[in-house]
Amino acid sequence: MRASQGILLILLLMLNFANNSFVMNILAIESSCDETSAAVITNGEIRSNVVATQLIHTQYGGVVPELASRAHQQHIVPVVDKALNDAKVTKKDLDAIAFTKGPGLLGALLVGTSFAKSMALGLDIPLIEVNHMQAHVLAHFIDDPKPAFPFLCLTVSGGHTQIVKVAGPLDMEIIGETRDDAVGEAFDKTAKLLDLPYPGGPLIDKYAAKGNPLAYPFPLPEMPGLDFSFSGIKTSFLYFLQKRVKENPDFISQNIEDICASIQFTLVDILLKKLKKASRETGIKEIAIAGGVSANSGLRNAIQELGEKLGWNVYIPAFEYCTDNAAMIAIAAQFKFLANDFCDQTVSPMARMEF
């Protein structure tokens, strides 16, 4: 679907919803990692968005897949029930059920997929499979202002770092991505080296707000084209800490704010240098960010400042739509519903899923 077709789909959506006789209710389920979420969208409006966070992983310093799938089994029925009640929608009012097909943890995805398939079969309504990463991009269409097509979206999370060229709601192309670790993983692993509890990314952001971002410079990776690499910065950070702690055992505790500010500045700088290059090469100045790391205040502030300097129109989602949630699955499903893009009961989740 080209950009013009994407605009036509948006217009079709608006025309359909302007007709009061047209009512479309979709239940969406998200279970790709350690959040169990359900949402209801009615005629383009998010009526509910319920998220159950799994706190058990904190004591292990990261997500344990088996524990995540068990927690999803415990949470999914009450989460779906609350989403329907909050939206004041009954099961009989539903026109389709959407779910995250992938990418994600296979066991976690199986819980959401199996529940969605069973419920759709019982209600005799269509199923809609959704790509988790595409849903992050389309979260920008939940609220105003909405980006115009085509736009670039920097999608950053614990598992992915991508620059996506978006020509339409169902037409996206990855033009740059990480060759190794994701930026969210880099945040969490550097936090672990600082002995900060999981998830460490938000804590780095918190300490960074009071630190000097230029206190400790770190080398930037050299990658061809629009691709990223974050493995080298983690190694550099490890050696930096080992040297400083050997000289002063209290170095981390005495300088935690400056350390966090410096590593966050470096990671954000890596992201924005590539995004700036992508905008220059494509000529696109409609710029968006999405994914869990888009909640980082350093990234949000830096992209707004760069956007003002370069004449970009910058779009940043609300915090509740940055991390994993079913509202973004719902908005993606809405576009697929209008395009008659459904799946059947043979569908299976995919831990690794292409765009």
FENHUWO-V94428 format. One record per residue. N is the residue number from 0. NEAR is the number of other ideal C-beta (glycine too) atoms within 8 Angstrom. D_CENTER is the distance of its C-alpha to the mean C-alpha in Angstrom with 1 decimal. Layout:
# FENHUWO-V94428
n: [N:N]
near: [NEAR:NEAR]
d_center: [D_CENTER:D_CENTER]
This chain:
# FENHUWO-V94428
n: [0:1:2:3:4:5:6:7:8:9:10:11:12:13:14:15:16:17:18:19:20:21:22:23:24:25:26:27:28:29:30:31:32:33:34:35:36:37:38:39:40:41:42:43:44:45:46:47:48:49:50:51:52:53:54:55:56:57:58:59:60:61:62:63:64:65:66:67:68:69:70:71:72:73:74:75:76:77:78:79:80:81:82:83:84:85:86:87:88:89:90:91:92:93:94:95:96:97:98:99:100:101:102:103:104:105:106:107:108:109:110:111:112:113:114:115:116:117:118:119:120:121:122:123:124:125:126:127:128:129:130:131:132:133:134:135:136:137:138:139:140:141:142:143:144:145:146:147:148:149:150:151:152:153:154:155:156:157:158:159:160:161:162:163:164:165:166:167:168:169:170:171:172:173:174:175:176:177:178:179:180:181:182:183:184:185:186:187:188:189:190:191:192:193:194:195:196:197:198:199:200:201:202:203:204:205:206:207:208:209:210:211:212:213:214:215:216:217:218:219:220:221:222:223:224:225:226:227:228:229:230:231:232:233:234:235:236:237:238:239:240:241:242:243:244:245:246:247:248:249:250:251:252:253:254:255:256:257:258:259:260:261:262:263:264:265:266:267:268:269:270:271:272:273:274:275:276:277:278:279:280:281:282:283:284:285:286:287:288:289:290:291:292:293:294:295:296:297:298:299:300:301:302:303:304:305:306:307:308:309:310:311:312:313:314:315:316:317:318:319:320:321:322:323:324:325:326:327:328:329:330:331:332:333:334:335:336:337:338:339:340:341:342:343:344:345:346:347:348:349:350:351:352:353:354]
near: [9:8:10:6:10:15:10:8:15:9:8:9:12:8:8:11:9:6:7:4:4:8:6:12:12:16:17:17:17:19:16:13:11:10:13:14:17:17:18:17:17:11:9:7:6:11:11:13:12:12:12:11:6:13:5:9:13:8:5:9:7:7:10:9:10:7:12:16:13:8:13:13:8:6:11:15:6:8:14:13:8:11:16:14:8:10:11:5:11:6:7:5:7:13:9:15:16:17:18:16:14:13:12:13:12:9:10:16:17:10:13:18:15:8:12:13:12:8:12:14:8:6:10:5:9:9:16:15:9:15:12:16:13:11:15:12:14:12:14:12:7:11:6:3:4:8:12:6:11:10:12:16:14:15:15:17:12:11:8:14:13:12:15:14:13:14:12:13:11:11:12:11:8:10:9:11:10:13:7:6:11:13:15:16:11:13:15:14:11:13:14:11:9:13:5:8:6:11:7:15:14:9:12:16:13:8:13:14:8:6:14:8:10:6:10:8:6:11:7:9:10:3:9:3:5:9:11:14:11:17:8:9:16:12:8:10:12:9:8:10:12:8:8:10:10:5:6:7:4:6:11:12:6:7:9:11:11:11:14:16:16:16:14:15:12:12:13:12:10:14:14:11:9:14:13:10:9:15:14:7:7:10:6:11:9:13:17:16:15:14:13:12:14:14:10:13:8:12:13:12:8:11:15:10:8:11:12:7:6:9:5:11:9:9:13:9:14:7:7:8:11:13:9:11:14:15:16:14:19:17:15:15:15:13:13:13:15:10:8:5:7:10:7:6:7:4:10:5:12:9:10:6:10:3:8]
d_center: [22.7:23.6:22.7:25.8:24.9:21.5:23.4:25.8:23.3:22.1:25.8:26.5:23.9:25.6:29.0:28.4:27.0:30.0:32.2:32.6:33.8:30.4:28.2:25.1:23.4:20.5:19.3:15.7:14.8:11.7:12.9:11.0:11.4:13.0:12.1:14.4:13.6:15.6:15.9:18.7:18.7:22.2:23.1:19.8:19.7:17.4:20.2:18.5:15.2:16.2:14.3:16.3:15.2:17.2:19.2:21.3:19.3:20.2:23.7:22.8:20.6:17.6:16.4:19.5:18.7:21.9:21.5:18.0:19.5:22.5:20.6:18.8:22.3:23.5:20.9:20.2:23.5:23.6:20.0:20.8:24.2:22.9:20.5:23.5:25.8:23.7:23.5:27.2:26.7:28.6:27.9:30.6:28.8:25.8:25.8:23.0:20.6:17.1:15.2:12.5:14.6:12.5:11.4:11.7:14.8:17.6:19.4:16.5:15.7:19.5:19.8:17.5:19.0:22.5:22.3:21.1:23.8:26.4:25.8:25.8:28.9:30.6:30.0:30.7:27.7:25.3:22.2:19.0:16.8:13.2:11.1:7.7:6.4:8.8:7.7:4.5:7.5:9.9:8.7:11.0:13.8:13.9:15.9:18.2:18.4:16.8:16.7:19.6:19.6:19.4:16.7:14.7:11.0:10.0:6.6:6.5:5.7:8.7:9.4:8.6:9.8:10.7:12.6:12.6:15.7:15.4:18.9:18.3:16.0:16.9:17.7:15.2:16.2:14.8:17.3:16.2:14.4:15.2:18.5:18.0:15.7:12.1:12.1:10.5:13.3:15.7:15.1:15.6:18.6:20.3:20.0:21.7:24.4:25.0:25.5:22.7:21.5:18.2:15.4:16.9:14.3:14.8:18.5:18.7:17.4:20.0:22.8:22.0:22.6:26.3:26.8:28.0:25.4:28.4:30.2:29.2:28.4:26.6:27.0:24.4:23.9:25.5:23.5:24.8:23.2:19.6:18.5:17.4:18.8:18.2:20.8:23.6:22.4:22.1:25.6:26.9:25.5:27.2:30.5:30.4:30.1:32.8:35.2:34.7:34.9:38.0:39.6:38.6:37.3:36.0:34.1:30.6:31.6:33.6:31.0:27.6:26.5:27.6:26.0:22.6:22.9:24.1:21.4:18.6:20.6:20.9:17.3:16.4:19.5:18.5:15.3:17.3:20.3:18.6:16.9:20.4:22.0:19.9:20.8:24.4:24.6:23.2:24.7:21.6:21.1:18.5:15.6:12.0:9.0:5.3:2.4:4.8:7.6:7.8:9.5:12.1:15.3:16.8:14.2:14.2:18.0:18.5:16.8:18.8:21.9:21.5:20.9:24.1:26.0:25.0:25.1:21.5:20.0:16.8:14.1:11.8:10.1:11.7:10.7:10.6:7.8:5.5:5.5:5.9:8.6:11.0:11.5:8.9:10.7:13.8:13.5:12.9:15.8:17.9:18.0:18.9:21.5:23.2:23.3:24.9:22.3:22.8:23.1:25.9:26.6:26.7:23.0:21.5:18.1:17.1:15.7:15.5:14.8:15.5:13.9]
